[in-house]
Amino acid sequence: MGKKSKRKQNSSGPSSAKLSAKKEDKPTLLDETPENLRFEDPFEDEFEEEEYINDGEDVDEAMNEDVDGDDEAQKIQSWNPLTSTLEPGTKLEVDETAYKMHHSLTPDWPALSFDFLRDDLGDARTRFPHSMLVAAGSQADRADRNKLTIMKLSDLCRTSAKQKTEKELEDEILGEEYGREDDSDDDEEEEDDDELEDMDPVLEHFNLSHNGGVNRVRAMPQRSDIVATWSDAGTVNLYNIGGILDSFSRSSGKEVKNSRKIARDPFFVYNGHSCEGYAMDWSKCNQGHLATGDCDGNIHLWSPTESGLSKLSTSSFNIKHAYGPSGGNLDHPSVEDLQWSPTEGTVFASAECGGYVKIFDTRCAGRAMLTNKIHENGSDVNVISWNPIISNLLASGADDGLFSVWDLRNFQSTDAPPQPLARFTCHKNPITSLEWHPTDESMIVVSDEDATYIYDLSIEEDEEEDGKVDAEGYDGIPPQLLFVHCGSQSTKEAHWHPQISSLIMTTALSGYSAFIPSNL
């Protein structure tokens, strides 16, 4: 699953064998005849004449104990946080063969949130080494030490401890010279891959001043040079990072015409919210349209002015307080997450405390179109994700560890709560992040405090196979679970890269991880 735990056990050593030596008188030498040949060793061992007496039982028992002890000491077990807890003193060791690529980065201060920045290197990239742009916000010990960091991570190579390929296994069986005359091109490619594996990742970054800790970071999908942040000081900040992106391009050897200056401060600071918040999302249908939600249950809508995006300034956006607290969660109306519809430019959804999910249409001012309490126990809905391919599917993750998938065609306001298409109850900790795969409608990445999980919801349950799996001790693991990434402490967000196939990045208290599972 990506992480394995090794249990070290003390094995008792072999019992001492009982040895006794008995000297005998040398036999009388006889004359050598054809019937009595004598062979002499010129390098005679001085202990050659000692006699060892043993009944064999003690030695056999000791050897058996030694073998059993070594087997137990070297026993390696895969660990899954869904089915077991770590015993005190147990150490997790990464199994690099579970990854096509795996890199980690430890910043000066941890980050609650980050976002990928789209680049011009193409979509559906699979060729190593990879390069990516990331915006992340810090959670420092003092408000004036916080930063918005823009990073370029390049030379991200394939993990060297990869599993043997069919070609390598064939060489072991048939010999390395077998079929070499036909494989010269393949050899050159393999040598290039080996050289790439030895490359060290490169990190370039710029730190921009930020007032307060960064609760959420989101980059405009149509323009990566505009990045929005939610501050725990209660402000929403917009940054123009075009100059930084130009600098990254120059470092790659690209010619940049009309290079922009690097702006260290936000070009727009909005303090119209009554308190801090976490919910924030850019519309993928309408460029420049942003929704922000705060902990008092208020949702504000942003739209660009007529010339606002051509020259970024304090007058680039119009903002209105569109929606306030409503429904049955007036006591705790905090808006935890917002998601615009991938196909309808006026529709968005909110995840709120008290177990509520609401659907809004900006053409209907002041109230939600649909309101549903999807958790009868009142557990807060922490995150939601709208499927970018099948637009009627919405996924949600809650504080009680439930992860659910909803069909919005059946998501009507009725007396009875709606029934999910799928619900997973195996998580023991609050769901902190979830996101649909950008090109696979059935795949989703989910994070809780312990780990990051990849599900393929197209896999159907097989009762016969499930019985076999349960008998082998894997009861509690859903068949849709494809991969588990462990080792991070208190994971907060996980995102698919929009342009690199199946690359996932996470942020946690312990730092960042970027990886591609071997089975994707």
Number of C-alpha atoms within 10 A of each C-alpha: 18 20 19 18 18 17 17 15 13 10 15 12 13 17 14 9 15 12 9 10 11 9 8 9 6 7 6 6 7 9 8 10 8 6 6 8 9 11 6 6 6 6 6 9 8 7 8 7 14 12 13 10 12 12 9 10 9 15 16 14 12 17 14 12 17 16 14 13 18 16 13 14 15 12 13 14 11 13 19 22 15 18 14 9 9 12 8 6 8 11 13 16 15 16 15 18 18 23 24 20 24 21 16 14 11 13 11 9 16 18 30 22 24 29 24 24 26 21 16 6 12 9 13 13 15 12 10 14 16 18 18 18 20 18 25 24 29 25 21 17 11 10 17 12 15 22 23 25 19 23 21 20 15 17 17 23 24 24 21 17 14 15 14 10 9 9 10 12 12 13 14 10 9 10 12 13 8 12 11 12 8 9 11 11 11 12 12 11 12 12 12 11 16 14 11 18 19 12 13 11 14 11 13 13 15 16 15 18 14 22 20 23 26 28 23 25 26 23 23 22 19 16 15 19 18 21 24 23 29 28 24 19 16 22 20 23 21 23 21 22 23 18 16 22 22 21 18 17 15 13 11 10 8 11 11 11 7 7 14 14 13 16 14 17 17 22 16 18 15 13 13 13 19 13 17 19 28 24 26 27 21 23 23 20 16 16 16 21 21 23 23 23 30 24 22 19 23 21 24 18 17 18 17 19 14 10 11 16 16 10 9 17 14 14 14 19 20 14 16 12 15 16 18 18 20 16 13 14 17 14 12 15 21 24 30 22 25 28 23 26 23 18 16 14 16 16 18 21 23 27 27 30 25 24 21 24 26 22 22 21 17 16 8 12 11 15 18 20 16 16 22 20 24 25 18 10 10 16 20 24 31 27 26 28 24 24 24 20 16 14 15 17 18 22 22 25 27 28 21 19 22 20 25 19 21 20 17 15 8 12 20 15 14 10 8 10 15 18 14 18 13 12 15 14 13 15 21 16 18 21 27 23 24 28 23 25 25 18 16 14 17 15 19 22 21 22 29 24 21 23 23 26 19 23 20 18 16 10 13 10 11 9 9 8 11 16 12 12 15 12 10 9 10 14 14 14 17 17 16 16 16 17 20 22 22 21 18 20 14 18 26 24 26 27 24 25 23 20 21 19 18 22 22 21 23 27 26 23 18 18 20 21 19 19 22 21 22 17 10 12
